[in-house]
Amino acid sequence: MKSAALDLAQPLTQKEIALFFFPMLLNVQMMSISHSVINAFLAREAEAITALAGFSVAMVIHLLLASPSYQNHTITIAMVRGRKSYRGTVIFVIVVAFWVSLLLALLAFTEVGDFVLRSGLGTTGAVATQAKEALGLCVFLPFITGFRGFFQGLLMQQRHTALVSTATGVRVGALFLLLVVGRRWFSGVALGAFGLVGCVAVETLLVGFFALRQPPQYLPSSHPERGTTEILRFGFPLAYASCLQQTIPILISALLGRLPDATVALAAYGVLRGFLFLLAGPMRNLQQAYQTLVRGPQDFGVVMRFCRRVGSALAVGILLIAFPLRGPVLGTLMGLDPAMCDYIALPLTASALYPLLYGFSNVLRGYFTELHRTAELGRSTIYKVLFLLCIWALLLVIPLPVPGIVLAVFLLLASEAGEAFYLVFRRRYLLAH
């Protein structure tokens, strides 16, 4: 059944994109607030720097391993067209979650985790111990986030993005309650992991309730309905591309863990990534906006104009936090001491470019996903990682006398710019041929 909200005869407008996107912007920002809230609680623990560093490392590893399930909403939008594809997509969600949970358990409860954390990432014993404790509490989180993405995709198909944001808003409220109550049983990084798992579970239950109450309305598609095998073939390139995307922060963490200011750099990197998630993370929803709203080639430019406007506004937000609001936000709200505030200010300023780069990349990801050319996205991510590895190798051979967080921001921006350039090149090649 075609969605009644979709009118193929009308050109796409900025207002139409805004009505879909801005509820999702609130969704991502409220999700990122969750991580910032956890960081704020950890910053007030007795061993604050160690707890922040341990939680940062654990989240980088978790994002790497669990990232395949973060494409479930994208796969749901692209694939679910009836009962057959609905069932196939659920099977995909379960298969991916099972393997991710197995890998998390391997790192959390065996000596493999010690080897990866200490030899691979170069973390100290205390930080490694904290990170393993957090990973142990997150073992079943991939099943929760996997079905959250599936339910979100069903709601996005029908443009009920406000319901997605409502569920995330409830998640933030639940997080405060869980962190306060959780102090009875947990402390340090375990408290943060407990709060994260609990609040995501609350969000998933609510978004699932909303999605299953909606009558099925499927997006029109030029592609026939796919079965389980075809969905797996479509989804796995997106899954491993998503996984490779998360090697960027883990490679950066590995580099930071070997620098003279390792613990401070890792702690600052965790805080900085929290703000980027808050103020650049919403741009990832342009991929789903493209899939849901674009009706023809002429709409590509409309989405790109929207991307430039929103990305610029979010960049201004980063600049405001870095300087005029540094004291109230980084000091008072986040609980960072003056030395850490000064350490992170200039790198955070440079990060203002990230929302635009990230937005451009996600519009292009939506373009290739809509064409069902997901292999292009897999290749682009491989090249992005190889590009980062080359720069990383040069930095190890020729160390630069700059703070670790400055190197981290440079690598983030360089890798995202490289992927955006490749996707633009591939799109122009396809249009020319």
TIZATOR-721230 format. One record per residue (C-alpha): residue in one letter; x, y, z; chain. Coordinates in steps of 0.05 Angstrom, whole numbers, plus 5000, padded with zeros to 4 digits. Layout:
BEGIN
+---------+------+-------+------+--------+
! residuo ! east ! north !   up ! cadena !
+---------+------+-------+------+--------+
!       A !    X !     Y !    Z !      A !
...
+---------+------+-------+------+--------+
***
This chain:
BEGIN
+---------+------+-------+------+--------+
! residuo ! east ! north !   up ! cadena !
+---------+------+-------+------+--------+
!       M ! 5000 !  5000 ! 5000 !      A !
!       K ! 5026 !  5069 ! 4983 !      A !
!       S ! 5030 !  5121 ! 5037 !      A !
!       A ! 4974 !  5172 ! 5032 !      A !
!       A ! 5024 !  5226 ! 5052 !      A !
!       L ! 5067 !  5215 ! 4990 !      A !
!       D ! 5048 !  5255 ! 4928 !      A !
!       L ! 5095 !  5241 ! 4870 !      A !
!       A ! 5067 !  5297 ! 4828 !      A !
!       Q ! 5091 !  5353 ! 4874 !      A !
!       P ! 5163 !  5378 ! 4875 !      A !
!       L ! 5201 !  5370 ! 4940 !      A !
!       T ! 5203 !  5433 ! 4983 !      A !
!       Q ! 5246 !  5458 ! 5040 !      A !
!       K ! 5184 !  5458 ! 5085 !      A !
!       E ! 5170 !  5385 ! 5070 !      A !
!       I ! 5242 !  5366 ! 5088 !      A !
!       A ! 5238 !  5408 ! 5151 !      A !
!       L ! 5174 !  5374 ! 5175 !      A !
!       F ! 5208 !  5307 ! 5168 !      A !
!       F ! 5278 !  5327 ! 5191 !      A !
!       F ! 5269 !  5372 ! 5251 !      A !
!       P ! 5232 !  5322 ! 5295 !      A !
!       M ! 5290 !  5275 ! 5279 !      A !
!       L ! 5340 !  5330 ! 5296 !      A !
!       L ! 5309 !  5333 ! 5365 !      A !
!       N ! 5313 !  5257 ! 5367 !      A !
!       V ! 5388 !  5255 ! 5355 !      A !
!       Q ! 5401 !  5314 ! 5401 !      A !
!       M ! 5362 !  5281 ! 5457 !      A !
!       M ! 5401 !  5216 ! 5445 !      A !
!       S ! 5466 !  5255 ! 5449 !      A !
!       I ! 5442 !  5290 ! 5512 !      A !
!       S ! 5439 !  5220 ! 5542 !      A !
!       H ! 5514 !  5211 ! 5532 !      A !
!       S ! 5529 !  5281 ! 5557 !      A !
!       V ! 5486 !  5269 ! 5619 !      A !
!       I ! 5525 !  5205 ! 5633 !      A !
!       N ! 5591 !  5243 ! 5623 !      A !
!       A ! 5567 !  5296 ! 5671 !      A !
!       F ! 5551 !  5244 ! 5724 !      A !
!       L ! 5619 !  5210 ! 5714 !      A !
!       A ! 5655 !  5277 ! 5718 !      A !
!       R ! 5630 !  5281 ! 5790 !      A !
!       E ! 5655 !  5211 ! 5810 !      A !
!       A ! 5715 !  5202 ! 5857 !      A !
!       E ! 5760 !  5179 ! 5800 !      A !
!       A ! 5730 !  5224 ! 5747 !      A !
!       I ! 5785 !  5223 ! 5694 !      A !
!       T ! 5792 !  5147 ! 5696 !      A !
!       A ! 5717 !  5138 ! 5693 !      A !
!       L ! 5709 !  5186 ! 5635 !      A !
!       A ! 5767 !  5153 ! 5597 !      A !
!       G ! 5741 !  5083 ! 5611 !      A !
!       F ! 5670 !  5100 ! 5589 !      A !
!       S ! 5697 !  5135 ! 5527 !      A !
!       V ! 5738 !  5074 ! 5506 !      A !
!       A ! 5680 !  5027 ! 5520 !      A !
!       M ! 5632 !  5068 ! 5479 !      A !
!       V ! 5681 !  5072 ! 5421 !      A !
!       I ! 5687 !  4996 ! 5421 !      A !
!       H ! 5613 !  4986 ! 5429 !      A !
!       L ! 5598 !  5033 ! 5372 !      A !
!       L ! 5647 !  4995 ! 5328 !      A !
!       L ! 5618 !  4927 ! 5343 !      A !
!       A ! 5544 !  4947 ! 5347 !      A !
!       S ! 5545 !  4995 ! 5288 !      A !
!       P ! 5517 !  4944 ! 5238 !      A !
!       S ! 5450 !  4947 ! 5276 !      A !
!       Y ! 5450 !  5023 ! 5271 !      A !
!       Q ! 5432 !  5016 ! 5198 !      A !
!       N ! 5367 !  4979 ! 5214 !      A !
!       H ! 5323 !  5040 ! 5204 !      A !
!       T ! 5355 !  5053 ! 5136 !      A !
!       I ! 5346 !  4980 ! 5115 !      A !
!       T ! 5274 !  4980 ! 5140 !      A !
!       I ! 5256 !  5042 ! 5100 !      A !
!       A ! 5289 !  5013 ! 5037 !      A !
!       M ! 5264 !  4941 ! 5043 !      A !
!       V ! 5198 !  4934 ! 5080 !      A !
!       R ! 5143 !  4933 ! 5027 !      A !
!       G ! 5098 !  4877 ! 5054 !      A !
!       R ! 5095 !  4817 ! 5100 !      A !
!       K ! 5150 !  4778 ! 5064 !      A !
!       S ! 5201 !  4835 ! 5069 !      A !
!       Y ! 5177 !  4852 ! 5139 !      A !
!       R ! 5194 !  4782 ! 5162 !      A !
!       G ! 5261 !  4782 ! 5125 !      A !
!       T ! 5281 !  4848 ! 5157 !      A !
!       V ! 5265 !  4821 ! 5227 !      A !
!       I ! 5310 !  4761 ! 5212 !      A !
!       F ! 5366 !  4808 ! 5191 !      A !
!       V ! 5358 !  4847 ! 5256 !      A !
!       I ! 5363 !  4784 ! 5299 !      A !
!       V ! 5423 !  4755 ! 5261 !      A !
!       V ! 5464 !  4819 ! 5266 !      A !
!       A ! 5446 !  4829 ! 5340 !      A !
!       F ! 5467 !  4757 ! 5358 !      A !
!       W ! 5536 !  4764 ! 5328 !      A !
!       V ! 5548 !  4833 ! 5358 !      A !
!       S ! 5528 !  4809 ! 5428 !      A !
!       L ! 5575 !  4749 ! 5420 !      A !
!       L ! 5633 !  4795 ! 5403 !      A !
!       L ! 5618 !  4842 ! 5462 !      A !
!       A ! 5616 !  4783 ! 5509 !      A !
!       L ! 5684 !  4759 ! 5482 !      A !
!       L ! 5716 !  4826 ! 5498 !      A !
!       A ! 5682 !  4836 ! 5565 !      A !
!       F ! 5692 !  4768 ! 5596 !      A !
!       T ! 5755 !  4738 ! 5566 !      A !
!       E ! 5828 !  4756 ! 5560 !      A !
!       V ! 5815 !  4777 ! 5488 !      A !
!       G ! 5788 !  4841 ! 5517 !      A !
!       D ! 5851 !  4853 ! 5557 !      A !
!       F ! 5894 !  4843 ! 5494 !      A !
!       V ! 5851 !  4890 ! 5452 !      A !
!       L ! 5847 !  4944 ! 5505 !      A !
!       R ! 5918 !  4943 ! 5529 !      A !
!       S ! 5959 !  4921 ! 5469 !      A !
!       G ! 5912 !  4944 ! 5414 !      A !
!       L ! 5888 !  5010 ! 5443 !      A !
!       G ! 5945 !  5022 ! 5491 !      A !
!       T ! 5900 !  5038 ! 5550 !      A !
!       T ! 5926 !  5035 ! 5621 !      A !
!       G ! 5904 !  4979 ! 5668 !      A !
!       A ! 5854 !  5021 ! 5706 !      A !
!       V ! 5821 !  5048 ! 5643 !      A !
!       A ! 5819 !  4978 ! 5612 !      A !
!       T ! 5786 !  4950 ! 5674 !      A !
!       Q ! 5732 !  5004 ! 5673 !      A !
!       A ! 5720 !  4994 ! 5598 !      A !
!       K ! 5711 !  4918 ! 5606 !      A !
!       E ! 5661 !  4929 ! 5662 !      A !
!       A ! 5620 !  4976 ! 5618 !      A !
!       L ! 5622 !  4928 ! 5559 !      A !
!       G ! 5598 !  4871 ! 5603 !      A !
!       L ! 5535 !  4910 ! 5621 !      A !
!       C ! 5523 !  4926 ! 5547 !      A !
!       V ! 5525 !  4853 ! 5521 !      A !
!       F ! 5450 !  4850 ! 5505 !      A !
!       L ! 5444 !  4922 ! 5483 !      A !
!       P ! 5451 !  4904 ! 5408 !      A !
!       F ! 5383 !  4868 ! 5410 !      A !
!       I ! 5351 !  4929 ! 5442 !      A !
!       T ! 5382 !  4979 ! 5393 !      A !
!       G ! 5370 !  4932 ! 5335 !      A !
!       F ! 5295 !  4930 ! 5345 !      A !
!       R ! 5294 !  5004 ! 5362 !      A !
!       G ! 5322 !  5018 ! 5292 !      A !
!       F ! 5271 !  4971 ! 5260 !      A !
!       F ! 5212 !  5005 ! 5294 !      A !
!       Q ! 5240 !  5074 ! 5279 !      A !
!       G ! 5245 !  5055 ! 5205 !      A !
!       L ! 5172 !  5035 ! 5204 !      A !
!       L ! 5152 !  5102 ! 5234 !      A !
!       M ! 5198 !  5141 ! 5186 !      A !
!       Q ! 5166 !  5106 ! 5126 !      A !
!       Q ! 5100 !  5138 ! 5147 !      A !
!       R ! 5133 !  5205 ! 5166 !      A !
!       H ! 5115 !  5197 ! 5240 !      A !
!       T ! 5182 !  5225 ! 5261 !      A !
!       A ! 5151 !  5263 ! 5319 !      A !
!       L ! 5134 !  5196 ! 5352 !      A !
!       V ! 5207 !  5175 ! 5345 !      A !
!       S ! 5228 !  5239 ! 5381 !      A !
!       T ! 5175 !  5230 ! 5434 !      A !
!       A ! 5203 !  5162 ! 5452 !      A !
!       T ! 5274 !  5191 ! 5456 !      A !
!       G ! 5249 !  5247 ! 5500 !      A !
!       V ! 5221 !  5196 ! 5549 !      A !
!       R ! 5289 !  5161 ! 5545 !      A !
!       V ! 5325 !  5223 ! 5571 !      A !
!       G ! 5277 !  5229 ! 5630 !      A !
!       A ! 5286 !  5155 ! 5645 !      A !
!       L ! 5361 !  5163 ! 5644 !      A !
!       F ! 5362 !  5215 ! 5700 !      A !
!       L ! 5319 !  5169 ! 5743 !      A !
!       L ! 5362 !  5107 ! 5728 !      A !
!       L ! 5427 !  5144 ! 5744 !      A !
!       V ! 5400 !  5168 ! 5810 !      A !
!       V ! 5370 !  5101 ! 5830 !      A !
!       G ! 5429 !  5062 ! 5802 !      A !
!       R ! 5477 !  5094 ! 5852 !      A !
!       R ! 5451 !  5042 ! 5902 !      A !
!       W ! 5484 !  4986 ! 5863 !      A !
!       F ! 5535 !  5017 ! 5815 !      A !
!       S ! 5590 !  5068 ! 5816 !      A !
!       G ! 5639 !  5096 ! 5765 !      A !
!       V ! 5634 !  5071 ! 5694 !      A !
!       A ! 5585 !  5015 ! 5712 !      A !
!       L ! 5534 !  5068 ! 5732 !      A !
!       G ! 5540 !  5101 ! 5664 !      A !
!       A ! 5531 !  5034 ! 5628 !      A !
!       F ! 5471 !  5015 ! 5671 !      A !
!       G ! 5438 !  5082 ! 5656 !      A !
!       L ! 5451 !  5075 ! 5581 !      A !
!       V ! 5424 !  5005 ! 5574 !      A !
!       G ! 5363 !  5020 ! 5617 !      A !
!       C ! 5343 !  5084 ! 5581 !      A !
!       V ! 5351 !  5054 ! 5512 !      A !
!       A ! 5307 !  4996 ! 5533 !      A !
!       V ! 5253 !  5045 ! 5555 !      A !
!       E ! 5259 !  5081 ! 5488 !      A !
!       T ! 5254 !  5016 ! 5448 !      A !
!       L ! 5192 !  4993 ! 5484 !      A !
!       L ! 5157 !  5060 ! 5471 !      A !
!       V ! 5177 !  5067 ! 5398 !      A !
!       G ! 5156 !  4994 ! 5387 !      A !
!       F ! 5089 !  5009 ! 5418 !      A !
!       F ! 5080 !  5068 ! 5371 !      A !
!       A ! 5102 !  5030 ! 5309 !      A !
!       L ! 5060 !  4968 ! 5320 !      A !
!       R ! 4997 !  5010 ! 5331 !      A !
!       Q ! 5004 !  5043 ! 5262 !      A !
!       P ! 4968 !  5012 ! 5202 !      A !
!       P ! 5019 !  4987 ! 5151 !      A !
!       Q ! 5032 !  5039 ! 5096 !      A !
!       Y ! 5092 !  5023 ! 5052 !      A !
!       L ! 5132 !  5071 ! 5009 !      A !
!       P ! 5125 !  5061 ! 4934 !      A !
!       S ! 5186 !  5031 ! 4901 !      A !
!       S ! 5211 !  5014 ! 4832 !      A !
!       H ! 5241 !  4951 ! 4862 !      A !
!       P ! 5201 !  4887 ! 4875 !      A !
!       E ! 5190 !  4863 ! 4946 !      A !
!       R ! 5251 !  4825 ! 4971 !      A !
!       G ! 5258 !  4761 ! 5010 !      A !
!       T ! 5305 !  4745 ! 5068 !      A !
!       T ! 5364 !  4726 ! 5025 !      A !
!       E ! 5359 !  4789 ! 4983 !      A !
!       I ! 5351 !  4832 ! 5045 !      A !
!       L ! 5414 !  4802 ! 5074 !      A !
!       R ! 5451 !  4817 ! 5009 !      A !
!       F ! 5426 !  4889 ! 5011 !      A !
!       G ! 5437 !  4899 ! 5085 !      A !
!       F ! 5506 !  4870 ! 5097 !      A !
!       P ! 5544 !  4922 ! 5055 !      A !
!       L ! 5509 !  4976 ! 5096 !      A !
!       A ! 5524 !  4938 ! 5160 !      A !
!       Y ! 5598 !  4930 ! 5148 !      A !
!       A ! 5602 !  5001 ! 5121 !      A !
!       S ! 5571 !  5024 ! 5186 !      A !
!       C ! 5621 !  4981 ! 5225 !      A !
!       L ! 5680 !  5009 ! 5186 !      A !
!       Q ! 5654 !  5080 ! 5200 !      A !
!       Q ! 5664 !  5066 ! 5273 !      A !
!       T ! 5736 !  5045 ! 5263 !      A !
!       I ! 5750 !  5119 ! 5255 !      A !
!       P ! 5739 !  5136 ! 5329 !      A !
!       I ! 5772 !  5071 ! 5352 !      A !
!       L ! 5834 !  5084 ! 5310 !      A !
!       I ! 5837 !  5154 ! 5338 !      A !
!       S ! 5831 !  5126 ! 5408 !      A !
!       A ! 5887 !  5077 ! 5393 !      A !
!       L ! 5931 !  5136 ! 5372 !      A !
!       L ! 5912 !  5178 ! 5432 !      A !
!       G ! 5927 !  5119 ! 5479 !      A !
!       R ! 6000 !  5121 ! 5457 !      A !
!       L ! 6011 !  5195 ! 5467 !      A !
!       P ! 6044 !  5228 ! 5528 !      A !
!       D ! 5977 !  5261 ! 5548 !      A !
!       A ! 5938 !  5196 ! 5535 !      A !
!       T ! 5889 !  5196 ! 5594 !      A !
!       V ! 5872 !  5270 ! 5588 !      A !
!       A ! 5866 !  5265 ! 5512 !      A !
!       L ! 5820 !  5204 ! 5516 !      A !
!       A ! 5776 !  5238 ! 5568 !      A !
!       A ! 5773 !  5303 ! 5526 !      A !
!       Y ! 5758 !  5262 ! 5463 !      A !
!       G ! 5699 !  5229 ! 5498 !      A !
!       V ! 5671 !  5297 ! 5518 !      A !
!       L ! 5683 !  5327 ! 5448 !      A !
!       R ! 5650 !  5268 ! 5413 !      A !
!       G ! 5590 !  5278 ! 5459 !      A !
!       F ! 5582 !  5349 ! 5434 !      A !
!       L ! 5593 !  5328 ! 5361 !      A !
!       F ! 5539 !  5275 ! 5370 !      A !
!       L ! 5494 !  5330 ! 5397 !      A !
!       L ! 5508 !  5383 ! 5344 !      A !
!       A ! 5529 !  5342 ! 5283 !      A !
!       G ! 5493 !  5277 ! 5295 !      A !
!       P ! 5426 !  5303 ! 5269 !      A !
!       M ! 5456 !  5309 ! 5200 !      A !
!       R ! 5457 !  5233 ! 5194 !      A !
!       N ! 5381 !  5235 ! 5187 !      A !
!       L ! 5389 !  5267 ! 5118 !      A !
!       Q ! 5402 !  5196 ! 5092 !      A !
!       Q ! 5333 !  5174 ! 5115 !      A !
!       A ! 5302 !  5240 ! 5092 !      A !
!       Y ! 5330 !  5228 ! 5023 !      A !
!       Q ! 5303 !  5156 ! 5021 !      A !
!       T ! 5234 !  5177 ! 5044 !      A !
!       L ! 5223 !  5243 ! 5009 !      A !
!       V ! 5262 !  5246 ! 4944 !      A !
!       R ! 5219 !  5232 ! 4882 !      A !
!       G ! 5266 !  5248 ! 4825 !      A !
!       P ! 5335 !  5274 ! 4805 !      A !
!       Q ! 5312 !  5346 ! 4812 !      A !
!       D ! 5303 !  5337 ! 4887 !      A !
!       F ! 5377 !  5324 ! 4900 !      A !
!       G ! 5394 !  5398 ! 4898 !      A !
!       V ! 5335 !  5414 ! 4945 !      A !
!       V ! 5362 !  5367 ! 4998 !      A !
!       M ! 5433 !  5394 ! 4990 !      A !
!       R ! 5409 !  5465 ! 5001 !      A !
!       F ! 5373 !  5443 ! 5064 !      A !
!       C ! 5437 !  5408 ! 5086 !      A !
!       R ! 5479 !  5472 ! 5078 !      A !
!       R ! 5430 !  5514 ! 5117 !      A !
!       V ! 5421 !  5466 ! 5176 !      A !
!       G ! 5495 !  5447 ! 5177 !      A !
!       S ! 5516 !  5520 ! 5181 !      A !
!       A ! 5468 !  5532 ! 5239 !      A !
!       L ! 5495 !  5472 ! 5278 !      A !
!       A ! 5566 !  5496 ! 5265 !      A !
!       V ! 5549 !  5562 ! 5298 !      A !
!       G ! 5523 !  5523 ! 5358 !      A !
!       I ! 5591 !  5488 ! 5365 !      A !
!       L ! 5627 !  5555 ! 5361 !      A !
!       L ! 5583 !  5585 ! 5415 !      A !
!       I ! 5598 !  5527 ! 5463 !      A !
!       A ! 5673 !  5531 ! 5448 !      A !
!       F ! 5680 !  5604 ! 5469 !      A !
!       P ! 5623 !  5649 ! 5492 !      A !
!       L ! 5589 !  5592 ! 5530 !      A !
!       R ! 5652 !  5553 ! 5549 !      A !
!       G ! 5647 !  5569 ! 5623 !      A !
!       P ! 5573 !  5555 ! 5633 !      A !
!       V ! 5570 !  5493 ! 5588 !      A !
!       L ! 5638 !  5459 ! 5595 !      A !
!       G ! 5652 !  5483 ! 5666 !      A !
!       T ! 5586 !  5488 ! 5703 !      A !
!       L ! 5542 !  5440 ! 5664 !      A !
!       M ! 5594 !  5387 ! 5646 !      A !
!       G ! 5634 !  5395 ! 5710 !      A !
!       L ! 5702 !  5400 ! 5675 !      A !
!       D ! 5758 !  5436 ! 5711 !      A !
!       P ! 5788 !  5500 ! 5679 !      A !
!       A ! 5849 !  5463 ! 5652 !      A !
!       M ! 5805 !  5413 ! 5614 !      A !
!       C ! 5761 !  5470 ! 5588 !      A !
!       D ! 5822 !  5505 ! 5560 !      A !
!       Y ! 5849 !  5440 ! 5532 !      A !
!       I ! 5786 !  5426 ! 5492 !      A !
!       A ! 5765 !  5496 ! 5469 !      A !
!       L ! 5806 !  5504 ! 5405 !      A !
!       P ! 5795 !  5433 ! 5380 !      A !
!       L ! 5721 !  5441 ! 5392 !      A !
!       T ! 5723 !  5505 ! 5350 !      A !
!       A ! 5756 !  5469 ! 5291 !      A !
!       S ! 5701 !  5416 ! 5297 !      A !
!       A ! 5650 !  5467 ! 5272 !      A !
!       L ! 5666 !  5442 ! 5201 !      A !
!       Y ! 5642 !  5372 ! 5219 !      A !
!       P ! 5566 !  5382 ! 5213 !      A !
!       L ! 5572 !  5406 ! 5141 !      A !
!       L ! 5619 !  5350 ! 5120 !      A !
!       Y ! 5578 !  5297 ! 5156 !      A !
!       G ! 5513 !  5324 ! 5125 !      A !
!       F ! 5541 !  5323 ! 5054 !      A !
!       S ! 5563 !  5251 ! 5063 !      A !
!       N ! 5495 !  5229 ! 5089 !      A !
!       V ! 5457 !  5260 ! 5032 !      A !
!       L ! 5502 !  5221 ! 4985 !      A !
!       R ! 5492 !  5157 ! 5026 !      A !
!       G ! 5417 !  5167 ! 5017 !      A !
!       Y ! 5427 !  5175 ! 4942 !      A !
!       F ! 5465 !  5109 ! 4935 !      A !
!       T ! 5419 !  5072 ! 4983 !      A !
!       E ! 5358 !  5093 ! 4943 !      A !
!       L ! 5391 !  5066 ! 4880 !      A !
!       H ! 5404 !  5000 ! 4919 !      A !
!       R ! 5479 !  5010 ! 4905 !      A !
!       T ! 5499 !  4996 ! 4977 !      A !
!       A ! 5565 !  4965 ! 4954 !      A !
!       E ! 5588 !  5036 ! 4935 !      A !
!       L ! 5579 !  5056 ! 5008 !      A !
!       G ! 5620 !  4997 ! 5031 !      A !
!       R ! 5677 !  5016 ! 4984 !      A !
!       S ! 5675 !  5089 ! 5005 !      A !
!       T ! 5683 !  5070 ! 5078 !      A !
!       I ! 5741 !  5023 ! 5063 !      A !
!       Y ! 5777 !  5079 ! 5027 !      A !
!       K ! 5762 !  5126 ! 5085 !      A !
!       V ! 5793 !  5078 ! 5134 !      A !
!       L ! 5854 !  5066 ! 5090 !      A !
!       F ! 5863 !  5142 ! 5082 !      A !
!       L ! 5861 !  5149 ! 5158 !      A !
!       L ! 5910 !  5093 ! 5168 !      A !
!       C ! 5960 !  5126 ! 5120 !      A !
!       I ! 5955 !  5192 ! 5158 !      A !
!       W ! 5960 !  5156 ! 5225 !      A !
!       A ! 6023 !  5119 ! 5202 !      A !
!       L ! 6055 !  5185 ! 5182 !      A !
!       L ! 6039 !  5215 ! 5249 !      A !
!       L ! 6071 !  5156 ! 5285 !      A !
!       V ! 6134 !  5163 ! 5243 !      A !
!       I ! 6136 !  5239 ! 5248 !      A !
!       P ! 6103 !  5257 ! 5315 !      A !
!       L ! 6076 !  5328 ! 5319 !      A !
!       P ! 6086 !  5370 ! 5383 !      A !
!       V ! 6012 !  5384 ! 5391 !      A !
!       P ! 5960 !  5361 ! 5443 !      A !
!       G ! 5928 !  5294 ! 5429 !      A !
!       I ! 5858 !  5323 ! 5421 !      A !
!       V ! 5882 !  5368 ! 5364 !      A !
!       L ! 5906 !  5306 ! 5326 !      A !
!       A ! 5839 !  5273 ! 5340 !      A !
!       V ! 5799 !  5330 ! 5310 !      A !
!       F ! 5845 !  5334 ! 5249 !      A !
!       L ! 5835 !  5259 ! 5235 !      A !
!       L ! 5760 !  5264 ! 5243 !      A !
!       L ! 5754 !  5322 ! 5194 !      A !
!       A ! 5804 !  5293 ! 5143 !      A !
!       S ! 5770 !  5225 ! 5140 !      A !
!       E ! 5700 !  5254 ! 5132 !      A !
!       A ! 5723 !  5302 ! 5077 !      A !
!       G ! 5757 !  5244 ! 5041 !      A !
!       E ! 5694 !  5202 ! 5040 !      A !
!       A ! 5650 !  5260 ! 5017 !      A !
!       F ! 5698 !  5274 ! 4960 !      A !
!       Y ! 5696 !  5201 ! 4938 !      A !
!       L ! 5620 !  5197 ! 4939 !      A !
!       V ! 5614 !  5261 ! 4898 !      A !
!       F ! 5662 !  5232 ! 4847 !      A !
!       R ! 5622 !  5167 ! 4842 !      A !
!       R ! 5556 !  5203 ! 4835 !      A !
!       R ! 5584 !  5246 ! 4778 !      A !
!       Y ! 5611 !  5183 ! 4745 !      A !
!       L ! 5543 !  5149 ! 4748 !      A !
!       L ! 5507 !  5210 ! 4720 !      A !
!       A ! 5557 !  5215 ! 4663 !      A !
!       H ! 5548 !  5142 ! 4644 !      A !
+---------+------+-------+------+--------+
***
